[in-house]
């Protein structure tokens, strides 16, 4: 569900909010250069992202941000076109001459319509010209009679009574966009299309495919224990990168499209909060494991999943009815956001044949080990054998510094345990029920004797050998699906001490 409606909610929310602020700025103080200002901000932001991507690629070998380079290039050329567009503006002298022509025509009409008596002319000459009250759109040149041309020369020629003054016709400023500056009428009204083609298709092709891939990939990761907040942040970043090329042009949109997208955002947000998040096509993944401790004699089955949903799934399982349900955080750090709920599971039947020289199929015989001390005080050899399995593990309470497995291939160029040692050894064999001979060495200065536990794994769920898992699959709701918590469905363990 998250993959279907979250992107539409993000896109509609971004479009409406961007239109609301940019259109509001244009309505409060219209400017013919708003597209230029927006492109400057986009260019600055893409430059910062380009620097970050370069650092990641150079220092951390992360090359996934290559698309930022194309976004930066498209913003740069679009901004360059906006700066070239400024050359189409009228010169300052020609624009100022328009006001001088208007002032001269007004003064000539006033002098021709009133008698040139001493009293009248004296009063008029000393009384300043008072215009209407100034507003936010009042030109700064209206009250300046001496701007760009010497008004006194024209006044002197008018006083001489010569009506043959030569005044140039007013400069044609074209047809500016309503509410914007008069000098913007000469700006080409078709260059925005080139900028649109430079920015939008490149971003849709590059960012769009990455956004689709990450959206489909991240939508189900909360079931693995990932934070939902981080997923929404990634969606928001991808939405911003995808829709940002529309920002220079979005203030020209009428209110109809943003209003429709606002209702789309509200509707998808309500649906995401109210609707059940899982379905047959978008299932919740839960992790199953059955753990048997041969020392304590316990047999517990568990499901790990999102808190609140995994408890509802377990309530439908017959073997968990009326039993104490213990829910804790999983041991695996990457799944700490989930809940692991345990109950007494049905006995597993993963071993059908008795081990050699034995007449019992008790679970205690499924796993066996022996320990021999080495020549040095800090060395030992551990022999592990599991019945009807090819996978076992050795977990140490304290890290060991060296190890060697008989018959295994090793590379002398690399240390088998790393600089800080290891606490886990994973053993695999190509044949069934074969033993492993593992030689280990630990810090001779350590005060404690190494100890831990040995675990063998079984994962065959085809022949009914794991009734607890078959029961979970049978009673699992249609909106959920079960998988392995680790490498095995059944884990049998024993404690040891060297």
SULURRA-V400284 format. One line per field, one symbol per residue. ss: DSSP state (A for helix, B for strand, O for the rest). phi: phi as a letter, one per 30 degrees, with the letter a starting at -180 (. if undefined). psi: psi as a letter, one per 40 degrees, with the letter a starting at -180 (. if undefined). A space follows every 10 residues. Layout:
ss=???
phi=???
psi=???
This chain:
ss=OAAAAAAAAA AAAAAAAAAA AAAAAAAAOO OOOAAAAAAA AAAAAAAAAA AAAAAAAAAO OOOOOOAAAA AAAAAAAAAA AAAAAAAAOO OAAAAAAAAA AAAAAAAAAA AAAOOOOAAA AAAAAAOOOO OOOOOOOOOO OOOOOOOOOO AAAAAAAAAO OOOOOOOOOO OOOOOOOOOO OAAAAAOOOO AAAAAAAAAA AAAAAAAAAA AAAAAAAAOO AAAAOOOAAA AAAAAAAAAA AAAAAAOOOA AAOOAAAAAA AAAAAAAAAA AAAAOOOOOO OOOBBBBBBB BBBOOOOBBB BBBBBOOOAA AAAAOOOAAA OOOOOBBBOO OOAAAOOOBB BBBBOOOOOO OOOOOOOOOO OOAAAOBBBB BBBOOOOOBB BBBBBBOOOO BBBBBBBBBB OBBBBOOOOO OOOOOOOOOO OBBBBBBBOO OOOOOBBBBB BOOOOOOOOO BBBBBBBBOO OOOOOOAAAA AAAAAOOOOB BBBBOOOOOB BBBBBBBO
phi=.dddcddddd dddddddddd ddddddddbd bdcddddddd dddddddddd ddddddddcb hccdcddddd dddddddddd dddddddddd dddddddddd dddddddddd ddccdddddd dddddcdddc cdedbdcddd cdccdcdibd dddddddddd idccdccddd ddcibddejc ddddddddcb ddddddddcd dddddddddd dddddddddc deddjddddd dddddddddd ddcdddedcd dddddddddd dddddddddd dddcdddbad dbcdcbccac cbcddcicbc cbbcaddjcd dddddddddc dicdcccbdd ddddbddcbc ccadcdddbd cccddeibcb cdedcdbbab bbdddcdcba bccbbbdhbb bbbbccdbdc caaacdidcb cddbddcidc ibcbbccbbd cdhcdccccb bbdddddcde blbcbcbbbd cccidbdddd ddddcdddcb bcbddbdbdb bcbbdbbd
psi=dddddddddd dddddddddd ddddddddgi heeddddddd dddddddddd ddddddddde fheefdeddd dddddddddd ddddddeeii iddddddddd dddddddddd ddeihgiddd dddddehihh aihiadehie edehefhdih ddddddddde ehefihhiii hheagihhei ideedehhee dddddddddd dddddddddd dddddddede dddeeihddd dddddddddd ddedeedeed eeiieddddd dddddddddd ddddiheiad dgihhihihh hhhddefihh iihhahhddd dddddehdee heihhhhiii dhdefeeihh hiihiihige hdiiiififi fiddedhiii hhiadidfii hhhhhhhfie hiihhidiii eiihhheihi heeihdeide aiehhhhiie iifiihhhhi iiheehdihh iaihhiiheh edefegdddd ddddehieei iiiidbdidh hhiiiih.
